[in-house]
Amino acid sequence: MAEFLEQYGLLLAEGTLETLYMTGAATFFAYVLGLPMGVLLTVTKPGAIAPAPRFNWVFGWAVNILRSIPFIILMFFMIPATRAIVGTSIGATAALVPLSVSAAPFVARMVEQSLEEVDKGVLEAAVCMGATRWQIITRVLLVESVPSLLRGLSICIITILGYTAITGSVGAGGLGNIAYRFGYQRYQTSVMYVVIVMIILLVCIIQTIFDAAARRTDKRNR
């Protein structure tokens, strides 16, 4: 064990940091894009606070089309755009572009689902009190759906974490790249197993943190 850590410890530490960097940054940008998309999908439905059925239908189809593209295909398809944005298609920073774009429509649907869970009576009360659409979105919909949004966030983070392993196989770095180079190309299965265990631990830690946060923010538990 000591020999293994001496040989691969620094490499695994660097890979973990790269994985966390890609996961965290991609999640942030995915929510920058996906959160407004999810709000639009919710408020433009028939009977919602800003009904626009035609727009909702077209926009919903656009989101579905983006969601249906397999990540590995989107990653290769976006290589020209990635080079134009960050100047290269290799490395952890370059991986943020396809990761964010791929996760954004997934985030949009997760946000839409969370907002749909808000009690209609609360929305009706806000409308009766003269709240504007912006106030209803920011002070009612988003605030009331925080526990569900946190659970959705944990799912999105774990999904993006899994995507980073795919980007690692094409030179993006991270734990996926280590597993590919050492576990697959060099047949060093011990490295592969350690990477798998580390990713499982990361997933468990993320899920535990966000489950606890969701329970603390849920009014039903007070």
NORURFEN-V308415 format. One record per backbone hydrogen bond with DSSP energy under -0.5 kcal/mol. NH is the residue of the N-H (numbers start at 1). CO is the residue of the C=O. Records with the same first field share a line. If there is no record, write none. Layout:
NH->CO ; CO
This chain:
5->1
6->2
7->3
8->4
9->5
12->8
13->9
14->10
15->11
16->12
17->13
18->14
19->15
20->16
21->17
22->18
23->19
24->20
25->21
26->22
27->23
28->24
29->25
30->26
31->27
32->28
33->29
34->30
35->31
37->33
38->34
39->35
40->36
41->37
42->38
43->39
44->40
45->42
48->45
50->43
51->48
52->44
56->52
57->53
58->54
59->55
60->56
61->57
62->58
63->59
64->60
65->61
66->62
67->63
68->64
69->65 ; 66
70->68
74->70
75->71
76->72
77->73
78->74
79->76
82->78
83->79
84->80
85->81
86->82
87->82 ; 83
88->82
91->171
95->91
96->92 ; 93
97->94
98->94
99->95
100->96
101->97
102->98
103->99
104->100
105->101
106->102
107->103
108->104
109->105
110->106
111->107
112->108
113->109
114->110
115->111
116->112
117->113 ; 114
118->115
122->119
123->119
124->120
125->121
126->122
127->123
128->124
129->125
130->127
131->126
136->132
137->133
138->134
139->135
140->135 ; 136
141->136
142->137
144->140
145->141
146->143
149->145
150->146
151->147
152->148
153->149
154->150
155->151
156->152
157->153
158->154
159->155
160->156
161->157
162->158
163->159
164->160
165->161 ; 162
166->162 ; 163
167->163
168->164
169->165 ; 166
170->167
171->168
172->167
175->15
177->173
178->174
179->175
180->176
181->177
182->178
183->178 ; 179
184->179 ; 180
185->180
186->181
188->182
189->187
191->188
192->188
193->189
194->190
195->191
196->192
197->193
198->194
199->195
200->196
201->197
202->198
203->199
204->200
205->201
206->202
207->203
208->204
209->205
210->206
211->207
212->208
213->209
214->210
215->211
216->212
217->213
218->214
219->217
221->218
222->219
